[in-house]
């Protein structure tokens, strides 16, 4: 969901140094936007390789409770999180497809 929210936010707010970068999906292919895109990919790669390492004692995808101050790590809560992730993927795909089709940013 944070990715979908980020795609909407970038149409309103831009990081300093990225003023000339388009506010839609094409930002990943233009100038400083491309540098930012590859930086984000590098951060994701490091997180996947070093932080979110699969424990062999747990089933695939089970990384434990991400918020240890809430003790609600039940099967029902895991199912809710999976459904939330699926909806988030549809939201991101919808925003990307709409941006490529119309050439406009998320909130235009």
PADOVEX-332918 format. One record per residue: x, y, z of N, C-alpha, C in turn. Coordinates in steps of 0.2 Angstrom, whole numbers, plus 5000, padded with zeros to 4 digits. Last residue first. Example, Ala and Ser with C-alpha at 12.3 -4.5 7.8 and 13.67 -1.06 7.14 Angstrom:
# residues 2
506449895035506849955036506450005039;506649725039506249785039506649845039;
END
This chain:
# residues 108
498050694943497850744938497250724935;498650604952498050654954497950704949;499650534944499050504948498550544950;499950614928500150584935499550564938;499650554911499550604917499850574923;499650474901500150514901500150564906;498650374899498450444898499050494898;499350254899498850264894498650334893;500250264910500550254903499950264898;499350294920499850334919500150324912;498550174920498250234919498750284917;499550084924499250074918498950134916;499950124937500450124932500150124925;498750114944499050184943499550184937;498549974943498050024940498350094939;499649924950499549914943499049954939;499349984963499950004959499849984952;498149914965498149984965498750004961;498549774965498049804960498049874959;499449784976499649764969499249784964;498449804986498949854985499349844978;497749684986497449744984497949804982;498849604991498549594984498149654981;499049655003499549654998499249644991;497849625009498049695009498549695004;497849485009497349515005497549595004;498949465018499049445011498549475007;498349515030498949555027499049525020;497349425032497149495031497749535027;498149315035497649315029497449385027;498749355047499149345041498749345034;497549355055497949415053498349415047;497249225055496749275052497149335050;498349165061498149145054497749195051;499149295071498649235070498649225063;499849395080500049355074499749295073;499649505089499149475085499449445079;500349595099500349515099499749485096;501249725096500549705095500649625095;502649745097502149775102501449755101;503249705085503249655091502849685097;502849695069502749745075502649705081;503049585062503449645060503349695066;503149425066502749485067503149545066;503849325053503749335060503249405060;503949285040504549325043504449345050;503549175029503349195036504049225039;503849135016503549195017503349215024;503848965020504049015015503549075016;503848925037503648915030503848975026;505448905047504748935046504548915038;506748865047506248835051505548855050;507448945038507248875036506748845040;506949115035507249065041506948995038;507449225023507049165025507349125030;507849385026508149325024507649265027;507849535025507249485024507449425022;509149585025508749595030508149545030;509949545013510249545020509749545026;509149545001509749495002509949495010;508249635003508049575001508549525003;508949755005508449735010508349655009;509749764993510049755000509549725005;508649784984509049724983509449704990;508149904988507749844989508149784988;509249984985509049974992508649914993;509249974971509849944975509649934982;508050034968508149954966508749934970;508350164972507850124975507850044974;509350184962509450194969508950154973;508550184950509150134952509350134959;507750294953507450224952507950174953;508650394953508250384959507950314959;509150394940509550384945509250364952;507950424933508250354932508750344938;507750554938507250504940507550434939;508750624931508750614938508250554941;508250554915508750594919508850574927;506950444914507150514912507650544918;506250334919506650324912506950394910;505450354929505950304930506450304924;504450444924505050474928505550424929;503350384919503950394914504550424918;502350394928502750334928503350344924;502450574932502050514931502550454931;503150694933502750664939502350604938;504750714926504050704926503750674932;505950824933505750754931505050744931;506450944937506350934930506050864928;506550924951506050974949505950964941;507450854959507050814954506450854951;507950934969508450904964508050864958;506950884982507350934979507850894974;505550784977506150784981506550844978;503850844976504450814973505050834977;502150814977502750834981503350804977;501050764969500950834973501650854975;501450654963501150694959501050764962;501950574974502450604969502150654964;500750524980501150584983501650614978;500450414972500050474972500350534975;501550334974501450354967500950414967;501450314988501950354985501850374978;500250234988500250294991500850344989;500850124982500250154979500250224981;501850094992502050104985501450144981;501050065003501550125003501750144996;500449945000500050005000500450065000;
END
